[in-house]
Amino acid sequence: MSFTEKYEKLLNMLMDFDDSIRFAAVCDKDGEILWNSQRKGVKNIVLLDDTKKTLKRAVNAWHERSTITDKVGRGMYVIAAYEKVWIIHH
């Protein structure tokens, strides 16, 4: 199974798990989207271009936090929660 097939399967499982998820994406360490899924019949709250910018900022923040791993340990995940959107970075 290729990586894109694995990403597609993962995101389909995620979307099937929770009906409130409108959009899900897998990105690389540079914030580039490798695969994304959007729920059929639902309009995204955030435009794809804005999502890409948000992912880039999240990845940059992740890299910034990595400068203190010797003090706090390696980062495991980050959750940013807004009224309408959740961002989970692992």
Backbone as numpy.savetxt, mean C-alpha at the origin, in Angstrom:
# Nx Ny Nz CAx CAy CAz Cx Cy Cz
4.22 -19.83 -10.26 3.37 -18.65 -10.26 4.26 -17.41 -10.26
4.01 -16.48 -11.16 4.82 -15.26 -11.25 4.48 -14.30 -10.11
5.34 -13.30 -9.93 5.08 -12.30 -8.88 3.77 -11.58 -9.16
3.52 -11.20 -10.40 2.28 -10.46 -10.68 1.05 -11.33 -10.39
1.14 -12.63 -10.67 0.03 -13.52 -10.33 -0.16 -13.62 -8.82
0.96 -13.62 -8.08 0.88 -13.65 -6.61 0.28 -12.36 -6.08
0.69 -11.22 -6.64 0.13 -9.93 -6.20 -1.36 -9.88 -6.48
-1.75 -10.33 -7.68 -3.16 -10.32 -8.03 -3.96 -11.20 -7.07
-3.46 -12.38 -6.78 -4.14 -13.29 -5.85 -4.25 -12.68 -4.46
-3.15 -12.09 -3.98 -3.14 -11.45 -2.66 -4.18 -10.33 -2.58
-4.18 -9.46 -3.58 -5.11 -8.33 -3.54 -6.55 -8.78 -3.72
-6.78 -9.80 -4.52 -8.14 -10.34 -4.64 -8.62 -10.91 -3.32
-7.72 -11.62 -2.61 -8.07 -12.15 -1.29 -8.40 -11.01 -0.32
-7.61 -9.96 -0.36 -7.83 -8.81 0.50 -9.17 -8.15 0.20
-9.46 -7.96 -1.08 -10.72 -7.32 -1.47 -11.91 -8.21 -1.09
-11.76 -9.53 -1.23 -12.83 -10.46 -0.86 -13.04 -10.48 0.65
-11.98 -10.24 1.42 -12.03 -10.28 2.88 -12.86 -9.15 3.45
-12.76 -7.96 2.84 -13.40 -6.78 3.42 -14.07 -5.96 2.31
-15.39 -5.91 2.32 -16.14 -5.18 1.29 -15.92 -3.68 1.32
-15.37 -3.15 2.41 -15.15 -1.70 2.49 -13.87 -1.27 1.76
-13.03 -2.24 1.37 -11.81 -1.90 0.64 -12.17 -1.57 -0.80
-11.83 -0.35 -1.22 -12.15 0.11 -2.56 -10.98 -0.07 -3.52
-9.76 0.04 -2.99 -8.56 0.00 -3.80 -7.43 -0.59 -2.96
-6.62 -1.41 -3.58 -5.45 -1.98 -2.89 -4.31 -2.05 -3.90
-3.08 -1.87 -3.41 -1.92 -1.88 -4.30 -0.73 -2.52 -3.61
0.16 -3.07 -4.42 1.46 -3.56 -3.97 2.48 -2.68 -4.64
3.41 -2.15 -3.85 4.45 -1.32 -4.45 5.82 -1.84 -4.06
6.83 -1.40 -4.80 8.19 -1.82 -4.50 8.82 -0.85 -3.51
10.10 -1.07 -3.21 10.78 -0.25 -2.20 10.97 1.20 -2.63
10.69 1.49 -3.90 10.78 2.87 -4.39 9.41 3.53 -4.52
8.36 2.81 -4.14 7.01 3.36 -4.20 6.33 3.19 -5.54
6.94 2.43 -6.45 6.32 2.18 -7.75 5.29 1.07 -7.60
4.09 1.30 -8.12 3.02 0.30 -8.01 3.35 -0.87 -8.93
3.39 -2.07 -8.34 3.65 -3.29 -9.10 2.35 -3.94 -9.55
1.30 -3.78 -8.75 -0.01 -4.32 -9.09 -1.05 -3.58 -8.25
-2.23 -3.37 -8.82 -3.30 -2.76 -8.03 -4.64 -3.36 -8.44
-5.58 -3.28 -7.52 -6.94 -3.75 -7.76 -7.91 -2.69 -7.29
-8.96 -2.51 -8.06 -10.01 -1.58 -7.69 -11.33 -2.33 -7.70
-12.14 -2.09 -6.67 -13.44 -2.76 -6.59 -14.32 -2.30 -7.75
-14.96 -3.25 -8.39 -15.83 -2.94 -9.53 -17.03 -2.13 -9.07
-17.39 -1.13 -9.87 -18.57 -0.32 -9.59 -18.38 0.72 -8.51
-17.15 0.89 -8.03 -16.88 1.85 -6.96 -15.85 2.87 -7.46
-16.13 4.13 -7.21 -15.21 5.20 -7.60 -14.17 5.39 -6.50
-12.91 5.54 -6.90 -11.85 5.78 -5.91 -12.03 7.14 -5.25
-11.68 7.19 -3.98 -11.71 8.45 -3.24 -10.51 9.31 -3.65
-9.37 8.66 -3.86 -8.12 9.35 -4.19 -7.73 8.97 -5.62
-7.38 9.97 -6.43 -6.95 9.70 -7.81 -5.66 8.88 -7.81
-5.44 8.08 -8.84 -4.27 7.22 -8.92 -2.97 8.02 -8.84
-2.92 9.18 -9.49 -1.71 10.01 -9.41 -1.42 10.45 -7.98
-2.46 10.80 -7.24 -2.28 11.19 -5.83 -1.87 9.98 -4.99
-2.41 8.81 -5.31 -2.02 7.59 -4.62 -0.54 7.32 -4.83
-0.07 7.47 -6.06 1.35 7.25 -6.37 2.23 8.22 -5.57
1.82 9.48 -5.48 2.59 10.47 -4.71 2.61 10.10 -3.23
1.47 9.64 -2.70 1.39 9.25 -1.30 2.29 8.06 -1.03
2.32 7.10 -1.94 3.20 5.94 -1.78 4.66 6.36 -1.77
5.03 7.28 -2.63 6.42 7.78 -2.66 6.78 8.43 -1.33
5.87 9.25 -0.79 6.12 9.89 0.51 6.24 8.86 1.62
5.38 7.84 1.59 5.43 6.79 2.61 6.75 6.03 2.55
7.19 5.72 1.34 8.46 5.00 1.18 9.63 5.87 1.64
9.59 7.15 1.32 10.66 8.06 1.78 10.69 8.13 3.31
9.52 8.18 3.93 9.47 8.21 5.39 9.99 6.90 5.97
9.67 5.80 5.30 10.17 4.49 5.74 11.69 4.47 5.69
12.26 4.99 4.61 13.72 5.06 4.50 14.32 5.97 5.58
13.66 7.06 5.88 14.13 7.97 6.94 14.16 7.27 8.29
13.10 6.52 8.59 13.05 5.81 9.86 14.12 4.73 9.95
14.56 4.23 8.81 15.58 3.17 8.83 16.93 3.67 9.35
17.10 4.99 9.46 18.36 5.53 9.97 18.52 5.32 11.47
17.43 4.93 12.14 17.52 4.73 13.60 17.33 3.26 13.98
17.48 2.35 13.01 17.26 0.93 13.32 18.22 0.40 14.38
19.41 0.96 14.45 20.35 0.50 15.48 19.84 0.82 16.88
18.97 1.81 17.00 18.44 2.20 18.31 17.09 1.54 18.61
16.23 1.41 17.59 14.87 0.95 17.84 14.55 -0.40 17.19
15.45 -0.92 16.41 15.20 -2.17 15.69 14.66 -1.88 14.30
14.57 -2.96 13.51 14.11 -2.85 12.13 12.60 -2.59 12.10
12.17 -1.69 11.24 10.75 -1.39 11.11 9.96 -2.59 10.65
8.74 -2.73 11.18 7.90 -3.87 10.82 6.73 -3.43 9.95
6.03 -2.39 10.37 4.94 -1.86 9.56 4.54 -0.50 10.08
3.81 0.24 9.24 3.28 1.56 9.61 1.84 1.61 9.12
0.96 2.17 9.94 -0.42 2.36 9.53 -0.74 3.85 9.65
-1.20 4.42 8.55 -1.68 5.80 8.56 -3.19 5.71 8.36
-3.95 6.22 9.32 -5.40 6.12 9.25 -6.00 7.52 9.16
-6.83 7.70 8.16 -7.57 8.94 7.96 -9.05 8.61 8.10
-9.90 9.60 8.07 -11.34 9.33 8.20 -11.84 8.41 7.10
-11.32 8.58 5.89 -11.84 7.82 4.75 -10.86 6.80 4.17
-9.60 6.87 4.56 -8.57 6.04 3.93 -7.59 5.50 4.99
-7.18 4.24 4.83 -6.12 3.64 5.64 -4.97 3.30 4.72
-3.75 3.54 5.17 -2.55 3.16 4.42 -1.72 2.27 5.33
-1.46 1.06 4.87 -0.65 0.11 5.64 0.62 -0.14 4.87
1.74 0.14 5.49 3.05 -0.03 4.85 3.82 -1.07 5.62
4.25 -2.09 4.94 4.98 -3.19 5.59 6.35 -3.31 4.95
